[in-house]
Amino acid sequence: MSHANPEGTDATTSASPSNPTTGELLARLSQETSRLVRDEIRLAQAELSETGKRAGVGLGLFSAGGVLAWFGFGALVAAAILALDLVMPAWLAALIVAIVLFVAAGIAALIGKKQVQQISPKPERTVDTVKADIDAVKEARHRDHTR
């Protein structure tokens, strides 16, 4: 329904910068929503990339722990063989090497495990900003309804 205003123009089709039409408001809403969604997707991608890097480092250290443990087992086998040969200094040396390798494996595995446990399964900053965006929209809507 259109109403004539004092200037004689149709009130539903004319809009001043301070009083945009419904169509203009909907177009702006569509543009702003699209921009907001794109920005949130970019933030989620950046956060997941950071999480992936941390997971890679943690898993790499955990794998290093496994490799060192394998070498430790090999050294223990060599120590057992040399012990049977009753050459005391050789098996003792092999045993010391095995212990050192197991200690190093344990340290690497614990550090790797700690890195993996610190990984968040969800992009927390993105979730927080989306919640803030929703709250801002709700607040703006509430303000518009109270006018």
Backbone as a ProteinNet text record, in pm:
[ID]
protein_1_A
[PRIMARY]
MSHANPEGTDATTSASPSNPTTGELLARLSQETSRLVRDEIRLAQAELSETGKRAGVGLGLFSAGGVLAWFGFGALVAAAILALDLVMPAWLAALIVAIVLFVAAGIAALIGKKQVQQISPKPERTVDTVKADIDAVKEARHRDHTR
[TERTIARY]
84.9	0	89.1	56.5	140.7	61.6	135.1	75.7	147.7	73.4	136.7	191.4	311.2	367.4	349.4	382.9	357.5	425.1	536.2	603.9	536.2	444	371.5	435.2	536.4	599.2	547.4	564.8	519.1	611.3	556.5	636.4	702.2	652.7	712.5	831	845.9	955.2	1068.6	1044.5	1152.5	1213.6	1342.5	1411.2	1524.9	1536.5	1651.3	1758.5	1881.2	1987.7	1954.8	1877.2	1844.9	1724.5	1644.2	1526.8	1530.5	1614.4	1621.1	1492.7	1466	1348.1	1371.6	1264.3	1274.9	1364.8	1353.1	1438.6	1585.6	1614.7	1753.5	1804.9	1719.7	1759.3	1784.7	1698.9	1718.2	1844.8	1872.7	1995.6	2117.8	2113.4	2225.1	2241.6	2128.6	2133.4	2197.4	2159.5	2216.8	2366.9	2409.3	2552.7	2630.1	2578.3	2647.8	2652.4	2544.5	2542.7	2645	2651	2749.9	2891.6	2918.9	3052.4	3085	2988.7	3010	3040.2	2965.4	2988.4	3126.5	3164.6	3298.3	3408	3391.9	3492.5	3502.6	3390.1	3391.2	3456.4	3431.9	3494.6	3645.1	3690.2	3834.8	3896.9	3829.4	3880.7	3888.1	3785.9	3786.3	3899.8	3922.9	4032.1	4166.8	4187.6	4315	4334.6	4227.7	4237.6	4262.9	4196.8	4217.7	4357	4410.2	4546.4	4646	4625.1	4712	4702	4581.3	4560.6	4628.9	4620.5	4685.2	4835.6	4894	5039.1	5078.6	5002.6	5032.9	5017.6	4915.1	4895.6	5011.5	5059.7	5172.7	5297.8	5326.4	5444.1	5428.6	5311.9	5288.3	5300.7	5240.8	5248.6	5389.8	5462.6	5601.9	5687.8	5669.8	5746	5705.2	5575.8	5528.4	5589.6	5596.4	5659.1	5807.6	5873.5	6015.6	6035.3	5944	5950.1	5940.6	5854.5	5841.9	5967.5	6027.8	6151.5	6263.6	6277.1	6381.6	6358.9	6233.4	6203.7	6244.1	6221.6	6261.7	6413	6487.1	6633.6	6675	6603.9	6632.5	6613.5	6509.5	6488.1	6602.7	6647.4	6760.6	6887.1	6908.7	7026.3	7014.9	6893.9	6875.6	6902.5	6861.5	6889.4	7040.1	7107.5	7253.8	7317.6	7264.6	7318.9	7299.8	7185.5	7162	7257.2	7278.6	7371.1	7512.4	7553	7687.6	7701.1	7595	7600.9	7622.5	7559.7	7581.1	7725.2	7787.3	7926.4	8022	7964.6	8039.4	8153.8	8131.3	8228.8	8167.4	8201.7	8136	8135	8245.2	8240.1	8149.6	8142.2	8062.2	7912.9	7864.1	7720.4	7681.8	7772	7741.3	7726.5	7814.5	7804.3	7673.5	7637.5	7512.4	7391.4	7395.8	7286	7271.4	7383.6	7378.2	7317.1	7357.5	7300.6	7149.8	7107.7	6964.9	6887.3	6940.9	6872.2	6860.1	6967.9	6964.4	6860.6	6854.9	6757	6613	6588.2	6453.7	6414.7	6509	6479.4	6445.1	6524.4	6497.1	6362.2	6330.7	6201.8	6087	6102.9	5998.5	5975.6	6083.6	6071	6001.1	6044	5982.6	5834.8	5802.2	5662.8	5576.7	5626.9	5549.5	5527.6	5630.6	5615.9	5515.9	5525.3	5431.2	5288.7	5271.2	5137.3	5079.8	5162.1	5116.1	5072.7	5148.2	5112.6	4977.5	4956.5	4832.1	4714	4733.3	4624.7	4583.7	4671.1	4639.7	4558.7	4535.2	4461.3	4313.3	4251	4107.5	4037.3	3933.9	3866.5	3780.2	3753.7	3670.4	3743.9	3713.8	3775.9	3714.3	3774	3714.1	3695.8	3794.3	3779.6	3663.9	3648.4	3538.6	3404.7	3394.1	3270.3	3239.9	3341.8	3322	3275	3335.8	3295.8	3156.3	3120.5	2984.9	2883.3	2912.5	2822.6	2809.7	2921.8	2917.8	2834.8	2847	2767.7	2618.7	2584.3	2443.5	2390.3	2469.5	2427.9	2407.7	2496.6	2484.3	2357.2	2325.4	2203.3	2080.7	2082.1	1969.1	1951.4	2062.8	2055.7	2001.9	2047	1998.9	1850.2	1809	1667.5	1583.6	1636.2	1565.1	1551.4	1659.1	1655	1552.4	1545	1450.1	1306.3	1282.5	1146.6	1104.1	1197.6	1162	1141.2	1170.5	1152.1	1009
-116.7	0	122.5	219	337.6	458.4	548	671.2	787.7	886.8	1005.9	1090.3	1136.6	1225.6	1369.2	1468.3	1608.1	1650.1	1588.9	1626.9	1566.9	1475.6	1416.9	1292	1236.1	1113.5	996.6	879.9	757.1	724.2	710.3	689	551.9	453.4	319.8	307.4	397.9	384.8	482.5	589.5	685.1	659.4	682.1	662.2	761.5	817.4	904.1	819.4	870.6	791.9	753.6	838.9	806.6	714.1	701.7	614.2	521.7	417.4	327.3	245.5	201.5	119.3	-21.3	-96.7	-234.9	-315.6	-293.1	-363.2	-332.4	-204.2	-165.9	-230.2	-231.2	-294.2	-443.3	-509.9	-653.1	-678.8	-593	-608.5	-590.6	-488.8	-466	-583.8	-635.4	-750.5	-870.1	-892.7	-1004	-986.3	-865.1	-838.7	-857.1	-801	-809.3	-953.4	-1027.4	-1167.7	-1248.2	-1224.8	-1295.1	-1262.8	-1135.2	-1094.9	-1158.3	-1158.8	-1217.3	-1366.7	-1437.4	-1581.1	-1606	-1528.2	-1544	-1519.2	-1414.1	-1383.5	-1495.1	-1549.9	-1658.3	-1783.9	-1810.6	-1926.9	-1908.4	-1786.6	-1760	-1779.2	-1731.9	-1747.7	-1895.5	-1971.6	-2115.1	-2185.8	-2149.1	-2210.8	-2180.6	-2056.9	-2019.5	-2094.4	-2105.2	-2174.3	-2323.7	-2384.5	-2526.9	-2553.6	-2460.2	-2474.5	-2474.4	-2383.3	-2377.3	-2507.2	-2558.5	-2683.5	-2799.4	-2801.5	-2907.5	-2907	-2787.9	-2778.7	-2834.3	-2798.2	-2847.3	-2999.6	-3051.6	-3196.5	-3264.4	-3204.3	-3261.1	-3268.7	-3161.8	-3161.8	-3267.2	-3273	-3371	-3513.8	-3541.5	-3676.8	-3710.9	-3611	-3633.5	-3671.9	-3599.6	-3632.6	-3769.2	-3798.9	-3929.4	-4040.9	-4018.5	-4116	-4129.9	-4017.9	-4023.3	-4109.2	-4097.9	-4182.7	-4330.1	-4363.5	-4502.2	-4553.8	-4470.6	-4510.7	-4532.3	-4438.7	-4453.3	-4578.2	-4609.2	-4731.1	-4855.6	-4851.7	-4964.3	-4983.9	-4872.9	-4881.9	-4933.1	-4890.8	-4939.5	-5089.6	-5139.8	-5284.3	-5355.4	-5297.3	-5356	-5358.5	-5250.8	-5246.2	-5348.7	-5368.5	-5470.8	-5610.7	-5633.8	-5763.1	-5782.2	-5677.9	-5685.8	-5707.5	-5642.5	-5659.3	-5802.6	-5861.1	-5999.2	-6095.4	-6072.2	-6157.3	-6144.7	-6022.1	-6000.4	-6052.7	-6047.3	-6099.2	-6249.8	-6314.8	-6458.8	-6490.5	-6401.2	-6420.3	-6394.1	-6345.8	-6319.2	-6219.9	-6127.3	-6019.2	-5899.7	-5885.6	-5789.4	-5646.4	-5588.7	-5449.4	-5427	-5518.2	-5498.4	-5498.4	-5594.8	-5597	-5482.7	-5444.7	-5333.1	-5204.1	-5190	-5072.8	-5075.7	-5191	-5202.8	-5176	-5220.9	-5198.2	-5049.5	-4981.8	-4837.8	-4764	-4801.9	-4739.1	-4763.5	-4884.8	-4917.3	-4833.4	-4817.8	-4738.6	-4593.2	-4539.7	-4401	-4384.9	-4480.6	-4472.4	-4480.6	-4566.4	-4576.2	-4448.5	-4388.6	-4261.9	-4154.7	-4147.6	-4050.3	-4078.2	-4205.9	-4242.3	-4200.4	-4222.7	-4183.7	-4033.6	-3957.6	-3811.4	-3763.5	-3814.5	-3773.5	-3812.1	-3932.3	-3977.1	-3890.5	-3854.7	-3770.6	-3630.8	-3574.7	-3442.5	-3449.5	-3553.3	-3570.3	-3588.5	-3666.9	-3689	-3557.9	-3478	-3349.5	-3257.8	-3256.7	-3174.3	-3217.5	-3346.6	-3397.4	-3367.7	-3376.4	-3350.7	-3203.7	-3113.7	-2971.2	-2928.6	-3019.2	-2985.9	-2977.8	-2868.8	-2852.4	-2908.2	-2989.8	-3048.7	-2949.5	-2833	-2736.3	-2602.5	-2524.2	-2392.2	-2294.3	-2282.8	-2208.7	-2060.1	-1996.7	-1853.1	-1828.5	-1915.3	-1899.2	-1915.6	-2015.7	-2037.2	-1913.8	-1857.8	-1739.4	-1619.5	-1598	-1482.3	-1500.7	-1623.4	-1647.9	-1621.1	-1666.1	-1638.7	-1488.5	-1416.4	-1271.2	-1205.7	-1254.4	-1200.8	-1223.9	-1342.6	-1374.7	-1285.1	-1266.4	-1179	-1035.6	-987.8	-851.4	-836.3	-936.4	-931.4	-933	-1018.3	-1023.7	-890.3	-830.7	-702.7	-593.5	-590.7	-490.8	-510.8	-634.5	-664.1	-620	-644.1	-605.8	-453.1	-381.2	-234.7	-183.9	-246.4	-202.8	-226	-333	-362.7	-271.7	-216.4	-131.1	13.7	49	188	220.2
0	0	0	-86.7	-93.5	-45.8	14.1	64.8	0.4	-32.8	-89.9	23.7	5.7	107	60.5	142	104.1	-25.7	-64.1	-187.6	-310.6	-290.1	-400.5	-457.5	-393.1	-441.5	-361.2	-413.8	-348.6	-231.7	-110.8	10.4	13.8	-60.3	-55.6	-149.4	-242.9	-338.7	-313.9	-245.1	-221.5	-85.4	-78.7	48.1	57.5	173.2	198.3	264.5	270.5	333.6	477.6	546.7	685.9	697.1	590.9	591.4	470.2	472.7	356.7	343.8	221.9	198	252.3	259.9	306.7	214.4	85.8	-10.6	11	36.3	62.1	190.7	291.9	418.6	400.2	324	299.8	218.8	121.4	42.1	131.1	217.6	310	405.9	455.5	546.3	477.3	352	275.9	257.8	222.2	203.4	333.5	440.7	570	621	599.5	642.2	563.6	433.4	350.7	395.5	421.1	465.7	600.5	691	823.4	812.8	730.3	713.2	653	551.8	491.9	594.9	675.8	778.2	881.5	921.9	1020.8	962.7	835.6	771.1	764.8	730.9	728.6	866.5	970.5	1106.6	1144.6	1111.6	1142.3	1068.7	942.5	866.9	930.4	972.2	1035	1166.3	1244.2	1373.2	1354.5	1258.4	1233.7	1178.7	1100.7	1050.3	1165.8	1261.2	1379.5	1460.1	1476	1549.1	1477.7	1345.2	1267.8	1284.4	1288.7	1308.4	1444.6	1548.1	1682.8	1689	1623.8	1621.2	1549.9	1442.6	1369.2	1454.2	1528.7	1616.3	1725.3	1787.5	1893.7	1844.2	1729.7	1674.7	1629.2	1579.9	1541.1	1660.9	1771.4	1892.5	1948.1	1941.9	1988.5	1903.4	1773.7	1683.7	1712.8	1741.5	1777.5	1902.1	1996.5	2115.8	2080	1985.9	1942.5	1874.2	1790.3	1721.5	1822.8	1917.3	2019.1	2104.7	2133.8	2209.8	2129.6	1999.3	1914.4	1917.3	1907.5	1917.8	2056.1	2159.4	2294.5	2304.9	2242.8	2242.7	2170.9	2060	1986.8	2071.7	2146.5	2233.9	2346.7	2399.2	2503.1	2448.4	2328.9	2266.3	2252.2	2205.5	2193.1	2330.1	2433.3	2568.8	2617.9	2589.6	2632.6	2561.7	2433.8	2357.8	2413	2436.3	2488.9	2632.3	2709.6	2846.9	2845.5	2750.8	2739.9	2701.7	2635.2	2595.5	2712.5	2822.7	2946	2929.4	2842.7	2829.1	2902.3	3026.9	3113.6	3059.3	3020.1	2976.1	2854	2761.4	2641.1	2672.2	2749.3	2778.2	2870.5	2960.2	3048.1	2966.4	2870.1	2782.5	2703.5	2650.9	2574.7	2663.8	2788.4	2882.4	2913.4	2932	2958.3	2838.8	2718.3	2598.2	2591.9	2623.3	2619.6	2720.1	2840.4	2942.9	2898.2	2844.6	2797.1	2685.7	2593.4	2484.6	2536.8	2635.5	2692.2	2766.5	2836	2903.7	2800	2694.2	2588.2	2521.9	2501.3	2441.7	2532.5	2661.1	2756.3	2757.2	2756.4	2756.1	2628.8	2514.6	2387.2	2382.1	2430	2428.5	2520	2637.1	2728.7	2671.5	2610.3	2548.9	2433.1	2351.4	2240.7	2289.2	2393.6	2450.3	2502.3	2567.6	2620.1	2506.3	2397	2280.9	2222.6	2210	2152.4	2244.6	2376.6	2470.8	2472.5	2432.5	2432.5	2310.9	2219	2097.8	2131.1	2088.4	2106.5	1982.7	2001.6	1885.8	1807.6	1864.3	1793	1784.1	1682.6	1668.8	1769.3	1886.9	1997.9	1968.9	1907.2	1879.6	1783.8	1685.1	1589.9	1660.3	1746.3	1821.7	1906.4	1971.4	2055.1	1972.9	1855.4	1775.3	1715.7	1680	1629.5	1739.9	1862.1	1975.2	1998.3	1989.6	2007.3	1897.1	1774.1	1663.2	1687	1732.1	1759.3	1870.4	1976.2	2086	2037.6	1949.6	1897.5	1814.8	1732.9	1652.6	1743.1	1846.6	1940.1	2011.5	2053.3	2123.6	2031.9	1907.8	1812.2	1784.9	1773.5	1751.3	1870.2	1989.9	2111.7	2118.8	2082.7	2083.1	1982.9	1865	1763	1807.3	1883.2	1929.1	2043.5	2117.2	2230.5	2189	2064.6	2017.2	1994.7
[MASK]
+++++++++++++++++++++++++++++++++++++++++++++++++++++++++++++++++++++++++++++++++++++++++++++++++++++++++++++++++++++++++++++++++++++++++++++++++++

